[in-house]
């Protein structure tokens, strides 16, 4: 069973830590060349980190269907679960202030003012709210819902014949209205195409194909695809930056190389069930969803301390580790409650 697959559990843990590094702006405030290079690497790491989660979700969803589950029932169950998690954490991040500065400035009234300001801000951007929620990282849950709906619809009405075309078409549309919007190929969109169905659908579809039991690619091919994704990502970012002035850390982080990088890595790890068997990381795999949805609480709480520590190397190294550990602890505590467990597991 891949549910006990050590390699997959390791990948989940490493990926969620990469997300945290990206969200805290690891070493972004240090000006020395070595720190800037490491910051750029951490930022780029956030580009591939979410892709394997889509592939794995598609794989496990597909396995349930191929093992006899009804397409409608399996999809409805997964969709309902994702929606419940999104609604819970959207409400929590909306009404609970997670920044110390608000309490320092407004005292206990921050409990009223901050949720009201957030609500007013979101009301002015309804599409942003529907595609993301009340916190930036919750976009993944909405994108996963879109992926489940699109792949389910094509399997039901198109017998799965159009998945590659639909997934690639959405991805390309997301690119030309996102990372490539500032190039001659780009177009303007009224909403951010890094969210919704544009990025996750093709990865979820790859997971579905992988669930057939037949190896999509050999180990060497998977590694080659991954390495090609790394090289392509570096070249793309170089061209976008040097010729079009598009920063590597732009709000639209996904590029063409991300597709090869993320899928190649996920497919390679799926063929390595004993990867990391001597490490403690596989034991933490069951907490990764909880770590992902809770970590932004601590990102906000720790943000003011960067200035207090003058963004020292100690703080830059300690902050992501502390956020990871505190998110892990909070997830463990929530999992002990029968009602709250469903929102972190």
C-alpha positions as CSV (number, residue, x, y, z in Angstrom):
1,X,0.0,0.0,0.0
2,X,1.3,3.4,-0.9
3,X,-0.3,4.8,2.2
4,X,2.6,3.3,4.0
5,X,5.1,4.4,1.3
6,X,8.1,5.9,3.1
7,X,9.3,7.7,0.1
8,X,6.0,9.5,-0.4
9,X,5.8,10.4,3.3
10,X,9.4,11.9,3.1
11,X,8.4,13.9,0.0
12,X,5.4,15.3,1.7
13,X,7.4,16.5,4.7
14,X,10.2,18.0,2.6
15,X,7.7,19.7,0.3
16,X,5.7,21.3,3.2
17,X,9.0,22.6,4.7
18,X,9.9,24.0,1.3
19,X,6.5,25.8,1.3
20,X,7.3,27.3,4.7
21,X,10.7,28.5,3.6
22,X,9.0,30.2,0.6
23,X,6.3,31.8,2.8
24,X,8.7,33.2,5.4
25,X,10.9,34.8,2.7
26,X,13.9,32.8,3.8
27,X,17.0,35.1,3.9
28,X,15.2,37.7,1.8
29,X,16.2,40.6,4.1
30,X,19.9,39.8,4.0
31,X,22.0,41.5,1.4
32,X,25.1,39.4,1.2
33,X,25.5,37.4,-2.1
34,X,25.5,34.0,-0.4
35,X,22.2,34.8,1.4
36,X,20.6,36.1,-1.7
37,X,21.5,33.0,-3.7
38,X,20.1,30.8,-0.9
39,X,17.0,32.9,-0.8
40,X,16.5,32.5,-4.5
41,X,16.9,28.8,-4.2
42,X,14.3,28.6,-1.4
43,X,11.9,30.8,-3.4
44,X,12.4,28.5,-6.4
45,X,11.8,25.5,-4.2
46,X,8.4,26.7,-3.5
47,X,7.6,26.4,-7.2
48,X,7.8,22.6,-7.1
49,X,6.6,21.9,-3.6
50,X,2.9,21.9,-4.2
51,X,2.9,19.9,-7.5
52,X,3.6,16.5,-5.9
53,X,0.6,17.0,-3.6
54,X,-1.7,17.2,-6.6
55,X,-0.1,14.2,-8.2
56,X,-0.4,12.1,-5.0
57,X,-4.0,13.3,-4.5
58,X,-4.9,12.2,-8.0
59,X,-3.1,8.9,-7.5
60,X,-5.0,7.9,-4.3
61,X,-8.3,9.2,-5.7
62,X,-7.7,7.1,-8.8
63,X,-6.8,4.0,-6.9
64,X,-10.1,4.1,-5.0
65,X,-12.0,4.3,-8.3
66,X,-10.0,1.5,-10.0
67,X,-10.5,-0.7,-6.9
68,X,-14.3,-0.6,-7.4
69,X,-15.4,2.7,-6.0
70,X,-18.1,4.6,-7.9
71,X,-16.7,7.7,-9.6
72,X,-19.5,9.9,-8.3
73,X,-19.2,8.6,-4.8
74,X,-15.4,8.8,-4.5
75,X,-15.3,12.3,-6.0
76,X,-18.2,13.6,-3.9
77,X,-16.6,12.2,-0.7
78,X,-13.2,13.8,-1.5
79,X,-14.8,17.1,-2.7
80,X,-16.9,17.4,0.5
81,X,-13.9,16.7,2.7
82,X,-11.8,19.3,0.9
83,X,-14.6,21.9,1.0
84,X,-15.1,21.4,4.7
85,X,-11.4,21.9,5.4
86,X,-11.4,25.0,3.2
87,X,-14.5,26.5,4.9
88,X,-13.1,25.8,8.4
89,X,-9.7,27.4,7.8
90,X,-11.1,30.3,5.8
91,X,-13.4,31.2,8.7
92,X,-10.6,30.8,11.2
93,X,-8.1,32.9,9.3
94,X,-10.8,35.5,8.7
95,X,-11.9,36.0,12.3
96,X,-8.7,35.3,14.3
97,X,-6.0,37.9,14.2
98,X,-2.6,36.3,13.8
99,X,-0.3,39.3,14.0
100,X,1.0,40.8,17.2
101,X,1.2,44.3,15.8
102,X,-2.6,44.6,15.7
103,X,-2.9,43.8,19.4
104,X,-0.1,46.2,20.2
105,X,-1.9,49.0,18.3
106,X,-5.5,48.3,19.1
107,X,-5.5,46.1,22.1
108,X,-8.4,43.8,22.6
109,X,-10.3,45.7,19.9
110,X,-8.1,44.0,17.4
111,X,-10.4,41.0,17.8
112,X,-13.1,43.1,16.2
113,X,-11.3,45.5,13.9
114,X,-9.0,43.0,12.1
115,X,-11.7,40.5,11.0
116,X,-13.8,43.5,9.9
117,X,-11.0,44.9,7.8
118,X,-10.3,41.5,6.3
119,X,-13.9,41.0,5.4
120,X,-14.1,44.4,3.7
121,X,-10.9,43.7,1.8
122,X,-12.2,40.3,0.6
123,X,-15.6,41.8,-0.4
124,X,-13.8,44.0,-2.9
125,X,-12.1,41.0,-4.5
126,X,-14.8,38.3,-4.7
127,X,-13.0,36.2,-7.3
128,X,-9.9,36.3,-5.2
129,X,-11.9,35.0,-2.2
130,X,-13.6,32.3,-4.2
131,X,-10.3,31.1,-5.7
132,X,-8.3,31.4,-2.5
133,X,-10.1,32.1,0.7
134,X,-9.0,34.3,3.6
135,X,-5.4,33.3,3.6
136,X,-3.0,33.0,0.5
137,X,-2.0,29.4,1.1
138,X,-5.6,28.1,1.0
139,X,-5.6,28.4,-2.8
140,X,-4.3,24.8,-2.9
141,X,-7.6,23.4,-1.5
142,X,-9.7,25.3,-4.0
143,X,-7.4,24.3,-6.9
144,X,-7.7,20.6,-5.7
145,X,-11.5,21.0,-5.8
146,X,-11.3,22.3,-9.3
147,X,-9.0,19.4,-10.4
148,X,-11.3,16.8,-8.9
149,X,-14.4,18.3,-10.6
150,X,-12.7,18.6,-14.0
151,X,-11.1,15.2,-14.1
152,X,-14.4,13.6,-12.8
153,X,-16.4,15.3,-15.5
154,X,-14.0,14.2,-18.3
155,X,-14.0,10.6,-17.0
156,X,-17.8,10.6,-16.9
157,X,-18.5,12.3,-20.2
158,X,-15.3,12.0,-22.2
159,X,-14.1,8.7,-20.9
160,X,-10.8,10.3,-20.0
161,X,-9.8,11.0,-23.6
162,X,-9.4,14.7,-23.1
163,X,-7.5,14.9,-19.7
164,X,-4.1,15.7,-21.2
165,X,-5.5,18.4,-23.5
166,X,-7.6,20.0,-20.9
167,X,-4.9,19.9,-18.2
168,X,-2.2,21.2,-20.6
169,X,-4.5,23.8,-22.0
170,X,-5.4,25.2,-18.6
171,X,-1.7,25.2,-17.6
172,X,-0.6,27.1,-20.7
173,X,-3.5,29.6,-20.3
174,X,-2.3,30.1,-16.7
175,X,1.2,30.7,-17.9
176,X,0.5,33.3,-20.6
177,X,-1.9,35.2,-18.3
178,X,0.6,34.7,-15.4
179,X,4.3,34.4,-15.5
180,X,4.4,35.1,-19.2
181,X,1.9,38.0,-19.1
182,X,4.7,40.6,-19.5
183,X,6.0,39.0,-22.6
184,X,4.8,39.2,-26.3
185,X,3.0,35.9,-25.7
186,X,1.2,37.2,-22.7
187,X,-2.5,38.1,-22.2
188,X,-4.2,40.1,-19.5
189,X,-6.6,38.3,-17.1
190,X,-9.1,39.8,-14.6
191,X,-8.1,37.2,-12.0
192,X,-4.9,35.6,-10.8
193,X,-4.3,32.5,-12.9
194,X,-2.0,30.9,-10.4
195,X,-5.2,29.8,-8.6
196,X,-8.2,27.8,-9.5
197,X,-8.1,25.1,-12.2
198,X,-5.0,26.4,-14.1
199,X,-2.1,24.9,-12.2
200,X,-3.3,21.7,-10.4
201,X,-5.5,20.0,-13.0
202,X,-2.7,18.5,-15.1
203,X,-0.8,17.2,-12.0
204,X,-4.0,15.6,-10.6
205,X,-4.5,14.0,-14.0
206,X,-1.0,12.6,-14.0
207,X,-1.7,11.1,-10.6
208,X,-4.9,9.5,-12.1
209,X,-2.9,7.9,-14.9
210,X,-0.3,6.7,-12.5
211,X,-3.0,4.9,-10.4
212,X,-3.5,2.4,-13.3
213,X,-0.7,0.3,-11.9
214,X,1.3,0.5,-15.1
215,X,4.5,2.5,-14.7
216,X,4.1,5.7,-16.7
217,X,7.8,6.2,-16.9
218,X,11.0,4.3,-15.8
219,X,13.0,5.6,-12.9
220,X,15.6,7.0,-15.3
221,X,13.0,8.7,-17.3
222,X,11.5,10.3,-14.2
223,X,14.9,11.5,-13.1
224,X,15.5,12.9,-16.6
225,X,12.2,14.7,-16.6
226,X,13.0,16.2,-13.2
227,X,16.4,17.3,-14.3
228,X,15.0,18.7,-17.5
229,X,12.5,20.7,-15.4
230,X,15.3,22.1,-13.3
231,X,17.3,23.2,-16.3
232,X,14.2,24.6,-18.1
233,X,13.2,26.5,-15.0
234,X,16.6,28.2,-14.7
235,X,16.6,29.1,-18.4
236,X,13.0,30.4,-18.3
237,X,13.7,32.5,-15.2
238,X,16.9,33.9,-16.8
239,X,15.0,34.9,-20.0
240,X,12.1,36.3,-18.1
241,X,14.3,38.4,-15.8
242,X,17.0,39.5,-18.3
243,X,14.8,40.2,-21.3
244,X,11.4,41.2,-19.8
245,X,12.2,42.4,-16.3
246,X,10.0,39.7,-14.6
247,X,11.5,39.0,-11.2
248,X,12.0,35.3,-10.2
249,X,9.9,36.0,-7.1
250,X,7.0,37.5,-9.0
251,X,3.5,36.8,-7.7
252,X,3.0,34.3,-10.5
253,X,5.6,31.6,-9.5
254,X,4.7,28.8,-11.9
255,X,6.5,28.3,-15.2
256,X,6.8,25.7,-17.9
257,X,9.7,24.0,-16.1
258,X,7.5,23.5,-13.0
259,X,5.4,20.9,-14.9
260,X,8.4,18.7,-15.6
261,X,10.1,19.3,-12.3
262,X,7.1,18.5,-10.1
263,X,5.7,15.5,-12.0
264,X,9.2,14.0,-12.6
265,X,10.0,14.2,-8.9
266,X,6.6,12.8,-7.8
267,X,6.8,9.8,-10.2
268,X,10.4,9.0,-9.2
269,X,9.6,9.1,-5.5
270,X,6.5,6.9,-6.0
271,X,8.8,4.1,-7.3
272,X,11.1,4.3,-4.2
273,X,9.0,2.8,-1.3
274,X,12.1,2.5,1.0
275,X,13.4,6.0,0.4
276,X,14.2,7.5,3.8
277,X,13.4,4.3,5.7
278,X,16.2,5.0,8.2
279,X,15.0,8.6,8.8
280,X,12.3,9.9,11.1
281,X,10.7,11.9,8.3
282,X,8.2,9.2,7.1
283,X,6.6,9.2,10.6
284,X,5.7,12.9,10.1
285,X,4.0,12.3,6.8
286,X,0.5,12.0,8.3
287,X,0.8,15.5,9.7
288,X,1.6,17.3,6.5
289,X,-1.9,18.5,5.7
290,X,-2.3,19.9,9.2
291,X,1.2,21.6,9.0
292,X,0.2,23.1,5.7
293,X,-3.1,24.6,6.8
294,X,-1.9,25.8,10.2
295,X,1.6,27.2,9.4
296,X,0.3,30.6,8.3
297,X,-0.8,31.3,11.8
298,X,2.8,31.3,12.9
299,X,4.1,33.0,9.8
300,X,1.9,36.0,10.8
301,X,2.8,35.8,14.5
302,X,6.6,35.7,13.8
303,X,6.7,38.4,11.2
304,X,7.5,41.3,13.6
305,X,10.4,39.4,15.2
306,X,12.5,39.6,12.1
307,X,13.2,43.3,12.7
308,X,13.7,42.7,16.4
309,X,16.5,40.2,15.6
310,X,17.7,42.4,12.7
311,X,17.1,39.4,10.4
312,X,20.3,37.8,11.8
313,X,21.4,34.5,10.3
314,X,20.3,32.8,13.5
315,X,16.8,34.1,13.1
316,X,16.6,33.3,9.4
317,X,17.5,29.7,10.1
318,X,15.5,29.4,13.3
319,X,12.2,30.9,12.1
320,X,11.2,28.3,9.5
321,X,12.2,25.5,11.9
322,X,10.1,27.0,14.7
323,X,7.1,27.4,12.4
324,X,7.4,23.8,11.2
325,X,7.7,22.5,14.8
326,X,4.8,24.6,16.2
327,X,2.6,23.7,13.2
328,X,3.4,20.1,13.8
329,X,2.6,20.4,17.5
330,X,-0.7,22.2,16.8
331,X,-1.6,19.6,14.2
332,X,-0.9,16.8,16.7
333,X,-3.1,18.5,19.3
334,X,-6.0,19.0,16.9
335,X,-5.8,15.4,15.8
336,X,-6.5,14.2,19.3
337,X,-10.0,15.8,19.1
338,X,-12.6,13.7,17.2
339,X,-14.3,16.7,15.7
340,X,-11.3,18.8,14.8
341,X,-9.2,15.9,13.4
342,X,-11.1,16.0,10.2
343,X,-9.8,19.5,9.4
344,X,-6.1,18.5,9.7
345,X,-5.9,14.9,8.6
